[in-house]
């Protein structure tokens, strides 16, 4: 099958949103609530092993707050706290402090020019995805993506494959028709379990994780004059990811399927 669609994760893949975005917003929400909690850069890296913001808060309470008296409606409390965090995160996006990763906008435009369909599969909440797209690519970019599978739209978050099953169903495509971009072990596992083979663009939080099943592991998609570094996988000597390379990768994968 020829390549028909690219499916992108968001946090850490389209943009480096975690350390200076979501983490900062969590801490602002904790301060507003008078909780005295603060997630350091290193601790947040550990907490990222738990997919989903509400799930991350719940895990933190269980593991690190043995003396804290939870409210009677803990789930409601966590949902409200997470909602406050999202407002802070979207405010950070409006300030323009969270740009796309290098080469991402170029690659998206190349895909559109080539008639390749685009989709998103993420555990991030839909309003956060919309805010990121609008403040980095403009409001029209929401129409670039045929489906945006986000947040709690499926029951189980990555590393479960549910979000990819959903996106593939919405696109009416088989896994072999698509290439996936991810940045984390959980995302890699989710894509692989759904039958997809992802390209991994690592960041500081994920560079030492296990990416078994990935087609290619690189430090970013690169740009002309700013070459990528290949860490594992496909051996082509390329400076940056472009549609010609992705089409050849998709054809090679299909031939060996």
N, C-alpha and C positions, 0 to 999 in steps of 0.2 A: 504493500500500500504506500502511496506517496504521502508526504507530510501535509496534513490539512489544518492542524491547530497547534498553538502553543498555550500551555496552561501555566500560570504563574502563581506561586505563593506570594505573600505581600511582605510581612515583617521580616527584615533581614535579607530579603531577596530583591524586591523592587527598591527598597530604601533601608538604610541602617536606622531603623526606628526604635530599637530596643533600649540601648544604653542611655541615650540622651533624649529619648522620647517617652516611651511607655514607663521606664523606670522612674524618671523625673516626675511624671504625672501621678504614678502610684504614691510617691513620697509626698507630693502636694496634697493628695486626697487624704492620706494618713494624718498629715499635719492639721488639715481642716477639721478632721474628726477628733482631734486631740488624743490620738492613740499612742504617740511616742514611738511609733515604728519607723524605721528607716532602712531601706534596702540599698546596700552598697553596690558598687559596680561588680565586685566579685560574687557577692551573695546573689545578686540578680541573675548572674550567669548560671548559678546552680539551680535557682528557681525556674529557669527557662526549660529545665527538663520536664516540667509540668506544663502541658499545653492548655491554653485558655486562661484568661485573666482571673475569672471568678474561681476557677479550679486552683490557680496559683495562690490566691489569697487563702482559700480553705486549707491548702497544704501547709502554708506558712503558719497558720494558726495552730494546726495540729502538731507541727514539728518544733516550733520555736516559741510558742506562747503558752507554756504549761500553767502559768499562774494567772493568766488572763481569764476573766469571767465573761463568757460569751453571752450575748443577749438571747432571750427565749427564741426569737425568730432569727436564727443564725443565717439561714439562706437569704432572707430578706435583707438583713444587715449587709451581707456580702454583695448582694445585687445593687444596693444603694451606694455602697462604697465604690464598686466598680463603675457605676454610672457617673459618680463624681470624678473618678480618675479619667474616664473618657472625655469629659468636658475639658479637663486640664490638657489632655493630649491634643484635642482638636484646637485648643487655643495655641499650643506650641506650633502646630501645623500652620495656623494662620500667620504666625510670626515669621514663617519661612525658614525656620531653623533646621528642618529635616529634609534635605534634598534627596532626589533619586540617586541610586548608586551609578557610578560612571558607566556609560554605554547603554543603560537601560532604555532611555528615551529613543536613542538611535535605533536600537534593535526593534522596539515596538513599531516605530515608523516604517522600518524596512519590512517587517511582517505585514503590515497593512498594505504597503505598496505592492507586495507580492501576492496579495489576496489570501494570506494565511489568516485563519480565524483566531481570535484571542479570547482567553477566559481566565478567571481567577479562582483559585481554590485555597481558602485560608481559614484559620481559626479566629482571626481578628473579627471584631464586630463590624457589621455592614456600614454604620455611620463613620467609623474610623477609616475604612477603606475608601469610602466616597470622599471624605475630607482630604485624605492623602492625594488621591488622584486629582481632585479639583485644585489643590494648592501647589501641585508640582507640574501638572500637565494641562490644566485648564478644565473648565466645566464640560467641554465637548468630549473630553477623554472618557467620560462615563459610557459613551456610545461606542467606544473602540472595542469594548469587551462584550462578547455575545452573552455570556453568563458570568455573574459574580456570585460564586458560592462562598458564603461567609458566615462566621459566628455559629449560632446555635441552630442553623438550618437543618443539621443532621444530629442524631442523638449522641454519637461518639466522635470525639475530636482526635486529631493526629496523635499517636501513630496509627490509629484505626484508619481504614481506607475509605470510610463513609463519604467524606467530602469529595474525593475523586470519583467515586461511583456516581455521586449526584451530578458533578460537573459533566462527566462523560454522558450521562443520560440526557442532560439538558442539551448537550451538543449533538446527540444522536450519533456519536462516534465510538469506534473501538479504541482501546488503549494504543494499538499499533498505528493509529492515525495521528497520534499526538506526541509531542515532546513536552516534558515538564521541567520547570525551573524551581528549585528548592534551595534552602540554605542549611537545613538542620537534619540530624539523624531521624527525628520523629517524622519530618516531612518526607525524607527519603523512604522510610519504611512504609508510610501511608501510600505513597505513589507506587512503590514496588508491589505492595500487596494488592493494589487495584489493577495490576498488570502493566503499569507504566514504568518506563526506565528514565529516571530524572537526570538532569544536568545540575550539579551542585555548585553554587557560588558561595563559598564559605565566608564567614566574617570572624572577628576576634573571639566571639563566644562559641563558635561551632567548629573551628578549624581542626580540632583534635578528635572529633566525633567519628563514629563508624558509618561509612557510606557504602556498605556492601550493596551491590545491585545497581549502583549509579553508572551511567554511561561515561560520565566525565566529571572530575572534581577540579575546580579552578578557583582562583581567588576573586573572580569577578568576570563580567563578560568582556571587559576591555574596550578600548577605543583606539582609533588611529593615533599613533604617537604615544599611547599609554597601554603597552601590551599586558596581556593577562599572564598569569603564571599557572601552568598545568601541574596539579598535585597528584592526580591519578586518572586512569581511564584512557579514553581514545588518544592515540599518539600523534595525531596530525599536528604539524608545527605551524600554529596559527598565532597571529598577533591579537586578534579579537574575534568574538563570535559574531558572524553575520549569517544572512539567510542562505547563502550558497553553502556554507559549512553545515548548517542545520539540515538542509535538504539532503546533502550527501550522507550525513549521519543517520537520518531517518531511513534512507534507502538501504544503507549498509545493515541497519538493525533489522529491517523487514526481510532482507535477503537471508539473514541468519536466524530468523524466527522459527 
